[in-house]
Amino acid sequence: QVQLVESGGGLVQPGGSLRLSCAASGGRFSIYTWRWHRQAPGKQRELVAGITSGGNTNYAASVKGRFTISRDNAKNTMYLQMNNLKPEDTAVYYCNQCYSGGCPYWGQGTQVTVSS
């Protein structure tokens, strides 16, 4: 099965930046969409950003203008550049891959904590 491994999380001051990476291995079918989700304590997991096989991107309203999703097909890696981080961005961030049958593949998550 597909393995997704996130990295790049950590503790950041408000206004700071982080770049998350999601390295994928084991995928043999065409990826329709790469996505980043996040889940804060006591909250439902929510979609943060996505990028399609055609390069189209979408963002949650709360992060648009601050976060940028990208991918490197040669490295089979997806990134999330997070700028001007806010305390409300604190969450575990998960990468996710979607295929025609759904979005079954998830990483284990990387913690992002935005705090003074």
Secondary structure by P-SEA (a helix, b strand, c coil): cbbbbbcccccccccbbbbbbbbbccccccccccbbbbbcccccccccccccccbbbbbcccccccbbbbbcccccbbbbbccccccccccbbbbbbbccccccccccbbbbbbcc
